[in-house]
Amino acid sequence: MKVKWYGTAMVLIEDAGTKILADPYLMPYAKVETHIPEEDVRDLSGIIITHPHFDHFKDVGTFDGGGKVPVYVSRNGIASAERHGMETTGMVEVKPGDEFTVGNLKLKVYQGRHIRFDLVNIVRVGLSPQTYMHLKREFNILKTHRSFPLAHDTYIYEIQGDGKTALVSGSCATDESVEYPSGVDFMSLAYQGRADLPMQSMKILTKLAPKIVMLSHFDDAYPPVTKGMRTDRFIAAAKKSLPDMTAIIPERNVWYDV
């Protein structure tokens, strides 16, 4: 099993010819162009959506082969897609507790939780000069964001294959009432949305104890609403709290073995 990160929370998991793409988003507002090699997304086996916010779901039509590639998403996500005139032929409704197979990989859906933006983050955006320099862009981003609402449908996916187990999470939060698999081989964890992310992420990782964690979503995906997160603080916290865990700050378009 191997994993590649393209930006935001968009990752590709490949195992023995099975390819699963998570949270496709092409970052039209970002300063860095998203480059995805054609061979990476050719013959996709499936697409999983951790939650149907626009930056995890809006660009699914670029990769679903006109409805030929199954897209696993919540009922609320399918409803959002219909409102936006997106192709829904290949969309498959999933909910917590569902188990299904994609190629040679077995998947299970767990209830997750979206991170709550803190006051520090909100004030930072509000007082940033970039906000006032790009008001039209910010208005468009916020309008798009509101048009892809959540309905308690943030999920964490467990993926099993080749003797390995991975977790894919699109937000740095968990549902405390849910018992997630612990000690998995790999976890992709979104790292965006709060000033106290090192502490927030350590709570999750201490509980789930993955052998390898790879951050995603730490980049500046849609400025001025977002900003690139300082990952050095995460690395320092991980070395102190979880010295046996391998922490990866990925580069775009680089394969990492699980």
Helices and strands as residue ranges (DSSP letters): E 2-7, E 10-15, E 18-22, H 38-41, E 46-48, H 54-57, G 60-62, E 71-73, H 75-83, E 91-93, E 99-102, E 105-111, H 119-127, H 129-133, H 135-146, E 155-161, E 164-169, E 186-190, H 197-208, E 212-216, H 231-241, E 246-248, E 255-257
